[in-house]
Amino acid sequence: MENLNNNDFNELDDIRQQLNAIKNKVDEQGHLNLRLVKEAIKGKMKNVHRTSMMLAAAGMFCIPLFIWMKYDQNLSWPLIIVTIVLMLSSIIVDYFINRIDVQRMGDDMVETARRLTKMKANRSKSHRISLTVAMLWLLWFIYEFYKSHLALGEMAARMSVIPIIVGATIGATLGVFLYHRMQCDIDEMIRQINDVNRDQ
């Protein structure tokens, strides 16, 4: 009987040790997954910030370019001033949308997911407004460009706006591509956070 009790005790102890080993392995795996997700989130957010900085630099470069075009193409000051204001406004709005501390991302997964969701919604709203304003601005810009070339003849004036339309189409396509890429990055970050929270 004593032998039997000892055997039972040993078996229970072995099972307990195995369960503890499994639990420790699961905990270690969970911590590893959490760390990997944090690193992935930081990497993707750095890409979003890098894209925003690239667009801001392009916008700042265009400001002196439009001032030069005002004199070279005889465009109106109201158009140039509105253009500069729109570019600066876009840069400032984008800065506030993306204002998040990358180094602290992942410290609180629930808060990080909430801020990313808010960022995505704000960027979507900003994108819709920007597209509407950009279309109105483009019509104004084409009209002024056409008017400034009328002295060369109506056909020459019409031909002069073709490069503007082609450039605007390329720019719009690139802008939409970058917008969708940033939104997809945010979707991926939120999905990873939800997966980690579900596993915990």
SULJOVEN-V65123 format. One record per residue. RES is the residue in one letter. PSI is psi in whole degrees, -180 to 180 (* if undefined). Layout:
BEGIN
RES_PSI / RES_PSI
END
This chain:
BEGIN
M_-44 / E_-40 / N_-41 / L_-43 / N_-41 / N_-41 / N_-42 / D_-43 / F_-43 / N_-40 / E_-43 / L_-40 / D_-40 / D_-43 / I_-42 / R_-43 / Q_-40 / Q_-42 / L_-42 / N_-40 / A_-42 / I_-44 / K_-44 / N_-39 / K_-42 / V_-43 / D_-44 / E_-41 / Q_-40 / G_-45 / H_-39 / L_-46 / N_-41 / L_-44 / R_-42 / L_-41 / V_-42 / K_-44 / E_-40 / A_-41 / I_-45 / K_-41 / G_-44 / K_-38 / M_-34 / K_-37 / N_-41 / V_-45 / H_-39 / R_-42 / T_-43 / S_-41 / M_-37 / M_-43 / L_-38 / A_-41 / A_-40 / A_-41 / G_-42 / M_-35 / F_-34 / C_-22 / I_-55 / P_-28 / L_-43 / F_-34 / I_-41 / W_-42 / M_-30 / K_-44 / Y_-40 / D_-37 / Q_6 / N_47 / L_163 / S_152 / W_-39 / P_-42 / L_-45 / I_-42 / I_-46 / V_-40 / T_-46 / I_-43 / V_-43 / L_-42 / M_-46 / L_-39 / S_-41 / S_-42 / I_-44 / I_-46 / V_-44 / D_-37 / Y_-46 / F_-33 / I_-41 / N_9 / R_95 / I_138 / D_107 / V_-39 / Q_-29 / R_-1 / M_134 / G_-12 / D_-40 / D_103 / M_-39 / V_-45 / E_-39 / T_-44 / A_-40 / R_-44 / R_-37 / L_-40 / T_-42 / K_-41 / M_-44 / K_-44 / A_-42 / N_-40 / R_-38 / S_-44 / K_-44 / S_-38 / H_-44 / R_-44 / I_-43 / S_-41 / L_-42 / T_-48 / V_-41 / A_-38 / M_-43 / L_-43 / W_-42 / L_-41 / L_-43 / W_-46 / F_-44 / I_-42 / Y_-46 / E_-41 / F_-43 / Y_-46 / K_-38 / S_-17 / H_4 / L_-27 / A_-23 / L_-4 / G_154 / E_-40 / M_-43 / A_-37 / A_-42 / R_-42 / M_-29 / S_-25 / V_-11 / I_-47 / P_-33 / I_-45 / I_-43 / V_-46 / G_-41 / A_-38 / T_-45 / I_-45 / G_-43 / A_-41 / T_-44 / L_-43 / G_-44 / V_-40 / F_-47 / L_-39 / Y_-48 / H_-34 / R_-43 / M_-40 / Q_-38 / C_-39 / D_-42 / I_-42 / D_-43 / E_-41 / M_-45 / I_-40 / R_-43 / Q_-41 / I_-45 / N_-37 / D_-44 / V_-44 / N_-35 / R_-33 / D_-20 / Q_*
END
